[in-house]
Amino acid sequence: MLLCCALCAATASGGQAQTEDREQASAELQQVSDKINQVDAQLKRNAAQISRYQTEIESSERAIFSTRRKIADERLTLTRLDTELLKLEAEEQVARNELASEAQRIKTLLRALFANRDSDTLKLLLSQDNPANLARNLAFHARVLKQQNIQIDALMLLLAKLDQTQKELAQNRQDRERTLTALESEEQNLSRQQQERTQQVAALQQMTQSLQVQKQQLEQDQARLQNLIDELDTLALTNETIQIAPFADQKGKLQWPTEAKVSTRFNSKRNTNVRWQGMRFSNIADDPIRPIYHGRVVFADWLRGYGLLVIIDHGENYMSLYAHNNSISVEEGQWVDPSTVIASAGNTGGQEEPGLYFEVRHQGEPQNPAHWCR
C-alpha cells in the first residue's frame, strides 16, 4: 500500500511536463527576486533611519555635554553666592555690634548728663565760676554726641547697603536655583531622548541583521532556482539535440542497474501466496546503483519495507524502482541518465544481507525487468 501511494505521487509529479517545471521555477524565482527587492528596500530604510537616529544621538550628546557644563557653572556660581552671603552676614553682624556699642555709649553719656540733675557731673558743669569754662565743657560734650551720631548714621547707612546687597544676592541665588533646576530637567530630557534613540538604533540594527540573514537565504534560493532553470534549459536543449527515444522503444536494450548477480527473479515465489514483483541482486555493500534509462527522480526517501528507495519516471507512465539502498545520491526533481550514480547498495528496510531490489512498472503494474534489460 505504501509503495502504491509513493507510485501515485510519483506518477502525478513525474507526469508534469518539463515546460511546467520551468514555468513553476521561473514563478518561484520571480517571487524570490521580489522578496529580495523588498528586503533591500527595507534595509535601505533601516540604514537611513539608523543614520538619522545616530545624528540625533550625536546632537543629544553635544547638548548634554553643553548642559552639564552650564550646570557645573551654575553650581560654582551658587557656591560663590553662598560664600558672599555668609561674608555679608558676618559684616552685617559686625556693623550691628558696633551700632549697638555706639548706641550704648550715647545712652550712657546722656544718662550721665541728664538722668539726674543733682548728679556730680551736672554739678561739676554748673559749678564752673568762669562762664567760658562752662561753655567749653558743654561744647565738648555736644561735639562728642554729634560725632557719635555721625558714626551711628554711617553704621545705619552701612547696614542699609548690606541689607540691599543681601537682598540682591538672595534674589540672584533664587534665579540661579531656578536656572539650575531647568538645566537639570533639560539634561534628564536629553538623556531620556538619547536612551530612546539608542534603543531604537539597537532594535533597527537587530532587524537589519535578521534581514541580512533572510536576504542571504533568499539569495541562496535565487541561485538554486536559477541553476534549476539553467539545468532545465540545458536539458530541453539536449533533448531537442539528442532526441531521446521513448522508454517503450528501449525494450531489451537497457543496461542492468548493477553488475551484481541476480539472486531472485521476477514472479518467483516469495512465500506461499505472494510472488516477487521485481528482481533482487546479491550486492556488496555500497556497490554503485545506476538508472536503466533517462528520467526524472520523483521519489528519493525512506519507505517502510523498502528502506531507502529511489523511483525514476521515464515518461509515458513508465517507472523504475531501486530499493534497500545504503545511501541516496540524488534528489527529487533531479534529471538523471544511465551514467548517473543514484544510490549505493545496502540492506535498509529490514534486509539481512546487502542487495538491490529492482522493479520496472508501467501504469503502476509490475513488468519483468528481464524483458527490458540485457
C-alpha positions as CSV (number, residue, x, y, z in Angstrom):
1,M,0.0,0.0,0.0
2,L,2.8,2.4,0.9
3,L,4.6,1.7,-2.4
4,C,1.3,2.3,-4.3
5,C,0.9,5.7,-2.6
6,A,4.5,6.6,-3.5
7,L,4.0,5.5,-7.1
8,C,0.8,7.5,-7.4
9,A,2.5,10.6,-6.0
10,A,5.5,10.0,-8.3
11,T,3.3,9.5,-11.3
12,A,1.5,12.7,-10.7
13,S,4.7,14.6,-10.1
14,G,6.6,12.9,-13.0
15,G,3.7,13.4,-15.3
16,Q,4.3,17.1,-15.3
17,A,5.9,18.4,-18.4
18,Q,9.3,19.9,-18.4
19,T,7.9,23.2,-19.5
20,E,5.6,23.3,-16.5
21,D,8.7,22.7,-14.3
22,R,10.4,25.6,-15.8
23,E,7.4,27.8,-15.5
24,Q,7.0,26.9,-11.9
25,A,10.7,27.5,-11.2
26,S,10.5,30.9,-13.0
27,A,7.5,31.9,-11.0
28,E,9.2,31.0,-7.8
29,L,12.4,32.8,-8.9
30,Q,10.3,35.9,-9.6
31,Q,8.8,35.7,-6.1
32,V,12.2,35.3,-4.5
33,S,13.6,38.2,-6.5
34,D,10.6,40.3,-5.4
35,K,11.3,39.4,-1.8
36,I,14.9,40.3,-2.2
37,N,14.0,43.7,-3.6
38,Q,11.6,44.2,-0.7
39,V,14.3,43.2,1.8
40,D,16.8,45.5,0.1
41,A,14.3,48.4,0.3
42,Q,13.7,47.7,4.0
43,L,17.5,47.6,4.6
44,K,17.9,51.0,2.9
45,R,15.1,52.4,5.0
46,N,16.7,50.9,8.1
47,A,20.1,52.4,7.2
48,A,18.6,55.8,6.6
49,Q,16.7,55.7,9.9
50,I,19.7,54.5,11.8
51,S,21.7,57.4,10.2
52,R,19.1,59.9,11.3
53,Y,18.9,58.4,14.8
54,Q,22.7,58.4,15.1
55,T,22.8,62.1,14.0
56,E,20.2,62.8,16.7
57,I,22.2,60.9,19.3
58,E,25.3,62.9,18.4
59,S,23.4,66.2,18.7
60,S,22.0,65.0,22.1
61,E,25.4,64.1,23.3
62,R,26.7,67.5,22.4
63,A,23.7,69.2,24.0
64,I,24.1,67.1,27.1
65,F,27.8,68.0,27.3
66,S,26.9,71.7,27.0
67,T,24.1,71.5,29.5
68,R,26.4,69.7,32.0
69,R,29.0,72.4,31.7
70,K,26.3,75.0,32.3
71,I,25.1,73.0,35.3
72,A,28.6,73.0,36.7
73,D,29.0,76.7,36.1
74,E,25.7,77.4,37.9
75,R,26.7,75.3,40.9
76,L,30.0,77.1,41.1
77,T,28.1,80.4,41.0
78,L,25.8,79.2,43.7
79,T,28.7,78.3,45.9
80,R,30.3,81.7,45.3
81,L,27.0,83.4,46.1
82,D,26.7,81.4,49.3
83,T,30.2,82.5,50.3
84,E,29.4,86.1,49.6
85,L,26.1,85.9,51.6
86,L,27.9,84.4,54.5
87,K,30.5,87.2,54.3
88,L,27.8,89.9,54.2
89,E,26.0,88.3,57.1
90,A,29.3,88.5,59.1
91,E,29.9,92.1,58.1
92,E,26.3,92.9,59.0
93,Q,26.7,91.4,62.4
94,V,29.9,93.4,63.0
95,A,28.1,96.6,62.0
96,R,25.2,95.8,64.2
97,N,27.5,95.1,67.1
98,E,29.3,98.5,66.5
99,L,25.9,100.2,66.2
100,A,24.8,98.7,69.5
101,S,28.0,99.8,71.1
102,E,27.7,103.4,69.9
103,A,24.1,103.5,71.0
104,Q,25.1,102.2,74.4
105,R,27.8,104.9,74.7
106,I,25.3,107.6,73.8
107,K,22.8,106.2,76.3
108,T,25.5,106.2,78.9
109,L,26.6,109.7,78.2
110,L,23.0,111.1,78.2
111,R,22.2,109.2,81.3
112,A,25.2,110.7,82.9
113,L,24.3,114.2,81.8
114,F,20.5,114.3,82.2
115,A,19.2,111.4,84.1
116,N,19.8,113.2,87.4
117,R,20.0,117.0,87.7
118,D,21.7,116.5,91.1
119,S,24.4,114.3,89.7
120,D,28.0,115.1,90.3
121,T,28.7,115.6,86.6
122,L,25.9,118.1,86.2
123,K,27.0,119.9,89.4
124,L,30.6,119.9,88.1
125,L,29.5,121.5,84.9
126,L,27.3,124.1,86.6
127,S,29.9,124.8,89.3
128,Q,32.3,126.5,86.9
129,D,32.9,130.0,88.1
130,N,34.2,131.0,84.7
131,P,31.4,131.1,82.1
132,A,34.0,130.4,79.4
133,N,34.9,127.1,81.0
134,L,31.3,126.2,81.3
135,A,30.8,126.9,77.6
136,R,33.8,124.9,76.7
137,N,32.6,121.9,78.6
138,L,29.2,122.0,77.1
139,A,30.6,122.4,73.7
140,F,32.9,119.4,74.2
141,H,30.0,117.1,75.2
142,A,28.0,118.4,72.3
143,R,30.8,117.6,69.9
144,V,31.1,114.1,71.4
145,L,27.3,113.5,70.9
146,K,27.5,114.8,67.4
147,Q,30.4,112.6,66.5
148,Q,28.7,109.6,67.9
149,N,25.5,110.5,65.9
150,I,27.6,110.7,62.8
151,Q,29.1,107.2,63.4
152,I,25.6,105.9,64.1
153,D,24.3,107.4,60.8
154,A,27.3,105.8,59.0
155,L,26.6,102.5,60.6
156,M,22.9,102.7,59.7
157,L,23.8,103.6,56.1
158,L,26.2,100.6,56.0
159,L,23.6,98.3,57.4
160,A,21.1,99.5,54.7
161,K,23.7,98.9,52.0
162,L,24.5,95.4,53.4
163,D,20.8,94.6,53.6
164,Q,20.2,95.7,50.0
165,T,23.2,93.7,48.8
166,Q,22.0,90.7,50.7
167,K,18.6,91.0,49.1
168,E,20.1,91.3,45.6
169,L,22.4,88.3,46.2
170,A,19.5,86.3,47.6
171,Q,17.4,87.2,44.5
172,N,20.3,86.3,42.3
173,R,20.7,83.0,44.1
174,Q,17.0,82.2,43.6
175,D,17.3,83.0,39.9
176,R,20.4,80.7,39.7
177,E,18.5,77.9,41.6
178,R,15.7,78.1,39.0
179,T,18.2,78.1,36.2
180,L,19.9,75.1,37.7
181,T,16.6,73.3,38.1
182,A,15.7,74.0,34.5
183,L,19.1,72.8,33.3
184,E,18.9,69.6,35.3
185,S,15.4,69.0,33.8
186,E,16.8,69.6,30.4
187,E,19.7,67.2,31.0
188,Q,17.2,64.5,32.1
189,N,15.1,65.0,29.0
190,L,18.1,64.9,26.7
191,S,19.4,61.8,28.4
192,R,16.0,60.1,28.1
193,Q,15.8,61.0,24.4
194,Q,19.3,59.8,23.8
195,Q,18.5,56.5,25.6
196,E,15.3,56.1,23.5
197,R,17.2,56.7,20.3
198,T,20.0,54.3,21.3
199,Q,17.4,51.6,22.0
200,Q,15.7,52.3,18.6
201,V,19.1,52.1,16.9
202,A,19.8,48.7,18.6
203,A,16.4,47.4,17.5
204,L,16.9,48.6,13.9
205,Q,20.4,47.0,13.9
206,Q,18.9,43.7,15.2
207,M,16.2,43.9,12.5
208,T,18.9,44.7,9.9
209,Q,20.9,41.6,10.9
210,S,17.8,39.4,10.7
211,L,17.0,40.9,7.2
212,Q,20.6,40.3,6.1
213,V,20.3,36.6,7.1
214,Q,16.9,36.5,5.3
215,K,18.5,38.0,2.3
216,Q,21.3,35.5,2.3
217,Q,18.8,32.7,2.4
218,L,16.8,34.3,-0.4
219,E,19.9,34.7,-2.5
220,Q,20.7,31.0,-2.0
221,D,17.1,30.2,-3.1
222,Q,17.5,32.5,-6.0
223,A,20.8,30.8,-7.1
224,R,19.3,27.4,-6.6
225,L,16.2,28.3,-8.7
226,Q,18.4,29.9,-11.4
227,N,20.5,26.8,-11.5
228,L,17.4,24.7,-11.8
229,I,16.1,26.8,-14.7
230,D,19.5,26.6,-16.4
231,E,19.5,22.9,-16.0
232,L,16.0,22.6,-17.4
233,D,17.0,24.9,-20.3
234,T,20.1,22.7,-20.9
235,L,18.1,19.6,-20.6
236,A,15.5,20.9,-23.0
237,L,18.2,21.9,-25.5
238,T,19.8,18.5,-25.0
239,N,16.6,16.7,-25.6
240,E,16.0,18.7,-28.7
241,T,19.5,17.9,-29.9
242,I,19.8,14.3,-28.9
243,Q,16.1,13.4,-29.4
244,I,15.9,10.8,-26.6
245,A,13.8,7.9,-27.7
246,P,10.7,6.9,-25.7
247,F,11.2,4.4,-23.0
248,A,8.9,1.9,-24.6
249,D,11.3,1.7,-27.6
250,Q,14.1,0.5,-25.3
251,K,12.7,-2.9,-24.5
252,G,15.5,-5.4,-24.4
253,K,18.2,-2.7,-24.9
254,L,18.8,-1.3,-21.4
255,Q,21.7,-2.0,-19.1
256,W,21.1,-3.5,-15.7
257,P,21.3,-1.1,-12.7
258,T,24.1,-3.1,-11.1
259,E,26.7,-5.6,-12.2
260,A,25.9,-7.9,-9.2
261,K,24.4,-11.4,-9.8
262,V,20.6,-11.9,-9.7
263,S,19.5,-13.7,-6.5
264,T,15.7,-13.6,-7.0
265,R,14.0,-13.4,-10.4
266,F,10.7,-11.7,-11.3
267,N,7.5,-13.6,-10.4
268,S,9.3,-16.3,-8.4
269,K,7.6,-17.3,-5.2
270,R,8.2,-15.1,-2.2
271,N,6.1,-17.2,0.1
272,T,3.0,-19.4,-0.3
273,N,0.7,-16.7,-1.7
274,V,3.0,-13.9,-2.8
275,R,5.4,-13.7,-5.7
276,W,8.2,-11.2,-6.3
277,Q,7.2,-8.2,-8.5
278,G,10.8,-7.4,-9.3
279,M,14.3,-8.8,-9.0
280,R,16.9,-9.0,-6.2
281,F,20.6,-8.8,-6.6
282,S,23.4,-10.0,-4.4
283,N,25.5,-6.9,-3.9
284,I,28.5,-5.9,-1.9
285,A,27.6,-3.0,0.4
286,D,28.0,0.3,-1.3
287,D,28.0,-1.0,-4.8
288,P,27.0,1.8,-7.2
289,I,23.5,1.8,-8.5
290,R,22.6,3.5,-11.8
291,P,19.3,4.1,-13.5
292,I,18.4,2.0,-16.5
293,Y,17.4,5.0,-18.7
294,H,17.0,8.7,-18.8
295,G,14.4,10.1,-16.4
296,R,13.5,12.3,-13.5
297,V,13.7,11.4,-9.9
298,V,10.3,11.6,-8.4
299,F,10.9,9.8,-5.0
300,A,14.1,9.7,-3.0
301,D,13.5,8.8,0.6
302,W,12.9,6.1,3.1
303,L,9.8,3.9,2.7
304,R,8.7,1.2,5.1
305,G,9.5,-2.3,3.7
306,Y,11.8,-0.8,1.0
307,G,14.3,1.2,3.1
308,L,16.0,3.9,1.2
309,L,14.1,4.0,-2.1
310,V,14.6,5.8,-5.4
311,I,11.8,6.0,-8.0
312,I,12.5,7.4,-11.5
313,D,9.9,8.5,-14.0
314,H,10.9,7.7,-17.6
315,G,7.8,9.2,-19.2
316,E,4.6,7.7,-20.7
317,N,3.8,6.2,-17.2
318,Y,7.0,4.0,-17.1
319,M,8.9,3.9,-13.9
320,S,11.8,2.1,-12.3
321,L,12.3,1.4,-8.6
322,Y,15.6,0.9,-6.7
323,A,15.2,-0.3,-3.1
324,H,17.1,-1.2,0.1
325,N,19.9,1.2,-0.7
326,N,22.6,2.2,1.9
327,S,22.6,5.8,0.7
328,I,20.9,8.0,-1.9
329,S,22.9,10.3,-4.2
330,V,20.1,12.2,-6.0
331,E,17.2,14.5,-5.0
332,E,13.6,14.6,-6.1
333,G,13.2,16.6,-9.3
334,Q,16.7,15.8,-10.5
335,W,17.1,14.6,-14.1
336,V,19.4,11.5,-14.5
337,D,20.8,9.3,-17.2
338,P,22.3,5.8,-17.2
339,S,25.7,7.2,-16.2
340,T,24.4,8.8,-13.0
341,V,25.1,7.1,-9.7
342,I,21.8,7.4,-7.9
343,A,22.5,5.3,-4.8
344,S,24.7,2.7,-3.1
345,A,23.6,-0.8,-2.4
346,G,22.7,-1.7,1.1
347,N,20.3,-3.6,3.4
348,T,18.0,-0.9,4.7
349,G,14.3,-1.7,5.2
350,G,15.0,-4.8,7.3
351,Q,17.2,-6.9,5.0
352,E,19.8,-9.2,6.4
353,E,22.2,-9.0,3.5
354,P,23.0,-6.1,1.2
355,G,21.3,-6.3,-2.2
356,L,19.4,-4.2,-4.6
357,Y,15.7,-4.8,-5.2
358,F,14.7,-3.6,-8.7
359,E,11.3,-3.1,-10.4
360,V,10.0,-1.8,-13.7
361,R,6.4,-0.6,-13.8
362,H,4.0,0.6,-16.4
363,Q,0.9,2.4,-15.3
364,G,1.6,1.1,-11.8
365,E,1.7,-2.6,-13.0
366,P,5.0,-4.5,-12.4
367,Q,6.9,-5.6,-15.6
368,N,9.5,-8.3,-15.9
369,P,12.8,-6.4,-15.8
370,A,14.5,-9.2,-17.8
371,H,12.3,-8.1,-20.8
372,W,13.9,-4.6,-20.7
373,C,17.5,-5.2,-19.6
374,R,20.1,-7.3,-21.2
